[in-house]
Each structure stands twice: as structure tokens, then as C-alpha cells.
Amino acid sequence: MDRYVFDKKSCNTRRRQSDRFVPAREAVEEKRRRNSWPRPTKSCDLWDSKYLQQKKHAVLLYGVLGFDDELNKYEKQMIPAWPCVPRQRKYLAPADSILDLPRYGEADFPELLDWGSDNVLVAALGHIYHKWSWKTQDIIQQSTTSNQTMCCKFHPRAEYLALGTTGRRAEIHDNELSKCISNSYCDCDILLGKNYNCAITAFEWSPTGQGCSEGRIRSFTINNRPMSQRRMAKVAISLLRISPDARFLAVTSVLQDDIYLLCWPSFELYSTLVSPNWTVKAINWHPWRSALLGVGTVTKDIHARIVMWDVPAGRIAEYGLSDKNYYLDTMRFNHRSGELVVSLYNPNVANGNSQLVVLSDHDKAVDHWGDGRKFPDRVRYMIFNPDGTLLASATSDEDLIIWKFLPEDKKKKIKNKSFSTMPVYLDITSMGFSFR
């Protein structure tokens, strides 16, 4: 049967087919499942219902005994790992439909999905990218690229769409026309030899920047005027993230344990974060701070850890999420609430178990999805919609799941503390112009 991008999928299509007369537990809807006795564990995760119930009981007990004032005083003295306005009740839930992303599971790099400020979701698969409108719940446009797409990124104002492809080519498309208006090529064949034919594997706007599969990064204007370039690794660049104040660029490569912090856009090395005990899986700047970098890592003994790097203050703090074995696949800060959503995968559960955890601090889980579920889909990439109320996740089983993350703000006021004046000023003073 033919599959099409953004086609609706039923909830049971993700389950493996079975010819058993009595269906497997994974194939039965959750409401119809019987309770199963879990194996005894030495510790509970922060997001386990048992742990949260015990914590709630302890808070009530402290209040009855008159210790609530001391508890509140202690919590106020604790410095949070990142700024946040946490939710008061649980809200995370999948939307009604699950969309199809054929061939996404075969992609080498996960950032083939982006959500523009015009509330349009783009999925770039192969040589074709498709635009899907949340308002109409349908595909509104589609267009092609010259080569196979490796990554895509919307302009902050959704005026342009940047696509990194194979054949050393980066393309800038007009979002309204869905047409290529500019392109550029990486210089790997000149600098490293004619046998190098790299692919553009990472992209970031401010105004533009790219990383290639040969470990080089390059910055250029939207009119293809080159600014800087530098080789950072011998393997492909996997992630590029420009800080909210547009002063720093965080760079990491595939399956590496180091993060390079460069001055933007000159690419002068500012600092390096490295540890032989972990592998970097995700990096994201907190949207409410000028340069607070969150790093998601996995240790050699399969433990998920989060590192918070306050660049201006030079402070680094490392936090473990659980004593159990978890892979951290991806994570992202919400620009409206400041909460951190983390995708974790437990390999010790039969058929695997993927979970989404919303954290207000390194030791406080405020929402969670995946408790007791046999959900084998590993979330490879996540992106928020413009107002931060919806979360789109792309899984290794080629599903696009849109989650209800926060209640919709009827007044349409985005409650975030974004930086806009300072980045524009720095762009103008350093380059003479600003694209934002």
C-alpha cells in the first residue's frame, strides 16, 4: 500500500501485527489492559506515579505537623537549574491523529522537521519537502530540492526555508513561493581534495550558518556572501545552536563527547566542554537567558544526564535523571513556560519503552507520558509550534505525533522573555545588517 507524507494513521498501526488468538499486551488498548505486577525496583524515577504520590503525601504531612514554613524556606533557598514557570496540573497528551512520515526512519540526521512562525509544519524527506497547515489539517504546498535533503530550518519570521542537501549544496527557498532563490556550496572539495563530496548536515539562522559531513562549519549571508568558516571535527556536524543573544555558537558532531563554543559569526574558539564519560545527544539554549546552554548526554553505563552550562558566569552543573538505564534521545526547552521536555528510552523493558518527561527543575517532574505503557517509538526529534502550546515529535517508527503541551492562550500572548533587541544590534554592528 502506498504511503504519503502527513497521512493519518490509526493508533494501532504502530503496534506489531500478531497472529495469536490472545493478543499480546502491547497490542491491546491501554484502557483494556489488565494490571500487571511490576518487578520490585530499588528506586523510583522522578516521574513515577508512586514517587509523586509519596512526595504529595510528604508535603501534606509536613503541613499537618507544622513544618511547611521550613519546607518553603528551604525550597526558596534552592537555586533552580534553569528559569521556569511550571504548570499547575498535568496537560501533556497526544492529539487525536497520528501522521505518517515515510522514509524518516532511514534518515541519517533527524532535523528534517520544523514548525514556522506562520503555523506551518514542514517535513523534508528525500528530494521533496511538504508543508502542512495546522489550521487546515492538510498539505498546502510541496516542492523539490536538487539533491537529497539532510536538514531543514525555517527563518525566524518564516520568510525563508533553508535546506541542507547532499552534493555540498545549501539552498534558501522563498517560503511563500516554495522556490529556490539562492544556493551555495561547501568548499570541502577545494580545501580537502576533489574526492570529498560532503553533505550539509546542520543549519541555523542568524542570519545563516551551516555544518557539513566533513566536520566543517560555515557562515554566510542570505545573498551568499561568505563570512567565516572553520573545521571543527573529522566527522559530520550533527547540531548547531546559536545563543539567544546571538553571541555564541554551540557545535557538536556525531557520537562525540565534546561541545565547542564559538564566537558568532567570527568562529573564534571561546570554550570547550568535554568529558570522556558521556556522549552528547542534544544541545539547546534556554530562551529566557542570554547564554544558558542545556546539554543532554548518555554515559557509557547508559544513564541519562543533563548538563547546564551558564556561559557568561562560567558555571557548569551536571544532573542525573535516574538511577535506572535510560537513553536520552532528544530534549527541548519550551519558550513559553521555560520547562524542559526530555525524550527517554528504556532498553531493559521488553520491546523497549519510550517516555516523554516534562521537568521544571533537574529534580522536579511536572508532567509525564509513558507510565506503564509499552510504547516502542523512540522520539528522534521534537519541535514546538509558534505559541508553545503544541509539540511535534518525529519517531523512529516514522510517526509524526502532535502533543497537547500547554493550554491555548485565548489572548494570544506569548509569555516568554525572548531576546530581540540585542541580537539585532549585534548583527548590525558586526555585519552592517540584520535578517530577523
N, C-alpha and C positions, 0 to 999 in steps of 0.2 A: 504494500500500500504506500502511495506517495505521501511524503511528509512535507509540510510547508511551515515556514517561519511564522511564529505568533499564532499558530493554530491552537485551539483549545484542546486540552487533554483532560480526560476524566481522572478522578483521584486514584483509580485502581490501575492506571496504565503504568505507574512506576513499580508496581509490585510484580515480582517474577511469577510467571504462569506455572501452575502446578496441576498435575492430573490426579492428585489424591482425592479420594472421596471426602475425607475430612480435611478441609483446607488448613494450610499452615497458619500459625498465629499471625505472621506478617501479612497474610492476605486478607485478614478479617478487619473490618472497620473497627476503630478503637472503641466505640461505644458498645459493641457487641462482644468484646473480648472478655474472657474470664480473668479474674485476678490471678496472678502468678506469684508464688513466694520468691522473693529475691534472695540471692545469696548474701550471707552476712558480710558486711564490709567493716573495715576498721575505722573509716572516716566517711563523712558526708560532704558532698560538694556544696559550695555556697548557694547554688540554685536548687538543691534538692528540696522537695516539699517537706520532708522530715526535718531538715535543718531549719528551714524558715518557720515551721510550726514551733520548734523548740525555742528559736530566737524570740518569736512573738510571745510565747509563754513566759520567757525570762523577763522581757520588758514589762509585762503585766505584773509579774511577781515583784519586781523592783518597785513598781508604783505602789503596790499594796503595802510593802514593807517600808515605804518612805525613802527609798534610795534613788528615786527618779531624778532629783535635783543633782545629785552627784554624778549620775549617769549622763545627764545632759551636759554638765560641766566638762566631763571627760571627753565627750564627743566633740564639743566645741574646741577643745584644745588640740584635737587631732587635725593635722593639715591634710586636706584631701589630695589625692594623687593628680586630679585634674578638676577644673571648674565644671560644675554641673548643676542643673535644676531637675532633680529626679521626679519621675511620675509618682502619683499618689496611689495608683491602682494598676493592676496588670491590664495590658491592652494588646500585646503582640498576638496576632492571629493571621493565618493565611487568608488571602482573598478568595472569592468564590471559584475562580477559574485558575487553571494552570496552563501556561502556554508552552509551545514546543520550540526548541532551539536545535534543529537538526544539524549535526556535524560539530556542535560546540564541544562535545566530549573529546573530539580528536584534535582540538586546537592546542598548540604548544603553549600559548600565553592566554591568560584568562580575560584580559581587559578588552573584550570585544563588545562590551555593552556600556551604554552611557545614557543619562537622562538629562536632557537640555532644559534650560530655563523656560522654554515655551511649552513644557509639559509633554514633550515628545520623547519617546524611548527609541533608541537606535540599536540595532543588532547587526554587526558586520561579520558575515560568515562567508568564507571563500572570496569570490570576486564581486559579491553583491552585498549591499547594505540596505536594510529595511527600516523604515520609520513607522512607528506605531503610536497612535494617539491615545492617551489615557481617557480623554473626553469622549471620543467616538468609539473606543474599544475596537479599533480596526487599523489596518495598514493604510497610511495616507500617501506614502511615496516610497520609491525604491530606485536605486541607481547602482552603477558598477564602478569598479576600480580597475586600473591597468593590470595589477598583479594581485596575488592572494593577500588579504588583509591580515595583519598581525596584531593591531591595536587601533583604537579609535578614541577620540576625545572631542567633546563639544567645546566651543568657545564659551567663556563665562556668560556672555549675553546671547548665546545661541545664534550668532550671526554666521559662524563658520563651523565646519566639521573637519577635524584633522584625522587623517588615516595613515598609519604606517603600514607599508606593504613589503613584500619581498622585492628582490631586484634593486635594493638600495634606495628605494623611492618613497618619499613622503609627499602626500597630496593634501591640499587645502581645498575643500568644497564649499561652495556657497550653500547655506542651509536652505534658503527659500527655493533656489533653482535646482538643488541637488545635482550640481555640476562642478567639475574640477575647474578652478580658476587659477591655481598655482601649484607648482610641484618643485621639488628639489631632490638632489641625490647625495648620498653619503660618499665621503672621499676615501673609503677603505681600499678601493682598488688602486688608488694613486699612492696612498701612504703605506699600505701593507703589501701591495703586489696585485697583479692582474687576476690571480686565482681567487681573490677574496670577493665574494658576491654576497654581501650581508643582507639582512632584513631589518627594517625599522621595528623594534620590539616594544618601545615605550614612548609615550608622548605626554607633554604637559604644556599648558598655556601660560604665558606671561612675558612677552606675547606668544612666543613659540619656543619649543625645545624638543629634542628627541634623543633617544638612545638606540644603539644598533646591536645586532647579534654578535659583533666582534668586540664588544666592550667599550665602544666609543660613544661619547655624548657630544651634542652639537646644539648651539643656539643660533637662531636666525630670525629675521623679521618676516612678517606676513608677505612682504614683497621679495622674499628670497635673498635678502642682504645678510650674508653670514656675519656673526658677531664673535663667537668663540667656539672652540672645540678642544676635546681632551680625551685621551684613552684612560679608562678607569679600571678595566679588568680584561682578562683574556677570554672570558665567556660572555654570554649575552646579558645585556642590561635588562632587568626584569621590572624595576619600579623607579619612577621619577616623581618626586613630590616637591613643589615649590611652597615655601612657607607663606602664611597669610600676609606678612608684611613685605613679601617679595624681596627679601634679603638673602635667603639661603635656599639651596637646592639639596635635597636628600637623595642619594643614589645608592642602589644596591643591585647586585647581579644574581644570576640563577644559582641556587643552592650554595650560597656563600654565608660566612659568619661575620661579615663586616659591613658597615654603613659609612659612606663618605658624605661629609657635609661640606658643600662648596658655596662660595660667594656667588650670587646670581647678579648679572649674567656673565661675569668675567671668568668663572670656573676656577678661581683661586681656592686651594685647599684650606678650609677653615679648621676642621677637626675630623677625627675618625672614631667610630665606636666599633669595637671588635671583641669577640670572646670565642675561644676555641670550643666552648661547651654547647653552643647553640647554632641553629640555622635560622636565618631571617626569613620570615614568611609574609610579613605585611608591615608597611610603614604608613603613618597618617599624621598630619599636623592637626592639632586641636584648633577648631575655627575661632575660638574666643580669645586665644592668646597669640602674641606676635610670633613666637617660635617655640612651641612646646610640642615635641615630636613623640608620638606613641609608636612603639616597635613591638610587633608580635613575633615571638620566637618559639621554637621547639627544641628542647635539649636532646642530647644523644640518648638518654634513657626514656624518651617520649614523654616529656612533661611540658605543658604549655605555660609560657611565661610572658609577662608584659613588662616592657622597659619604658619608663617615662624620662625623656631627655629634655630638660629645661636649658635650651641653648644659651640665652643671654646670661643666666645665672651660673651656668656650668655645672648644674646638679643632675645626677643620674640616679634613678631609683628603680630597682628590679623587684617584681612581684610574681609569685607563683599563684596560679589559678586553682590548682587542685593537686592532691597527693596521688590521684589516680593517673593512668596513662591516657593522655589526650593529645591529638594533633591539633594545632591551631592552623586553620586553612586560610582565613582572611578576617579582617576586622575593619571597622569604620566608626568615626565619631559622627553623631547627629548634630547638624549645625543649628538646630532649633532648641534642643534640650541640653546639649553637651554630653549626653550619655554615649557610652561606648558599647557597640554591639559586636559580639565575637562569635565566630563560627568554629565549633569544636567537633572533633571526630574521635570516637572511642573505638579503637581496633579490637579490644578484648571482648566486645559483645558479638554474639553470632550475627553474621551478615553485616556487621558494622552498625554504628549508631551516631547520627549527626544531630547536633543541638545548636540552637541559637540562644545566646545568653546576653542580656542587657545589663550593663554594670554602671552604677553611679559612682563607684569608687573601686579600688582594687579588691576590697573585701566585702562589697555590698552588691548583691544581685537584686535588681528591682523587677525584672521580668525574665521569662524563660519559655522556650518552646522545645519540646522533645523529651519531657519527663515520662519515662516508661514506654516510649514509642520505639518501634523498630523501624527507623527511618534511615535507609541506607544512602540517601542522596547526600553527597558531600558538596557543600556550597563552595564554589571556586571564586566567586566574585560577588560583591554587593555594591549597590548604588542607591542613594536616596533621591526622591523626587524634589522639585524646587522648594516646596514648603516644609519638607522634612517629615511629612505625615505617612508616607508610603516608602517601603523598602523593596527593591527588586533584587532578587538573588538568582544567579545562574549556577546550576548544579552540574556535577559530572555525568549525571544521567540525562543531560540535555533537556532539563526542565527549567522554565522561567517562572518562578513563584513570586508573586507580588504580595507583600505582607502589609497589614494594617499596623503601623508602628506607633502613631500618636493620633489622638482625636483631631479631626479637622478644625482649624481655626476659622470660624464663620466671619470674623472681621478681616481675615486675610492679612494678619500682621505677623510677620516672621520674627519670632522672639529670639534673635541671635545677636551677638556682638561682633559683627564682621568688620574687617578692616578694609577700607576702600580708599580713603584719602591718602594715607601713607604710601601704599603701593603705587598709586598713580603718580604721586610726587617723585618717588624714587625712579620710576620709569622715565619721567620727563627729564629729570636732572642728569641721569646717566646715559640716556639714549636720545633724548630730544623729542620723544613721542611716547604715547601710551595707547595700547589696544586693550580695552576692558569693556 
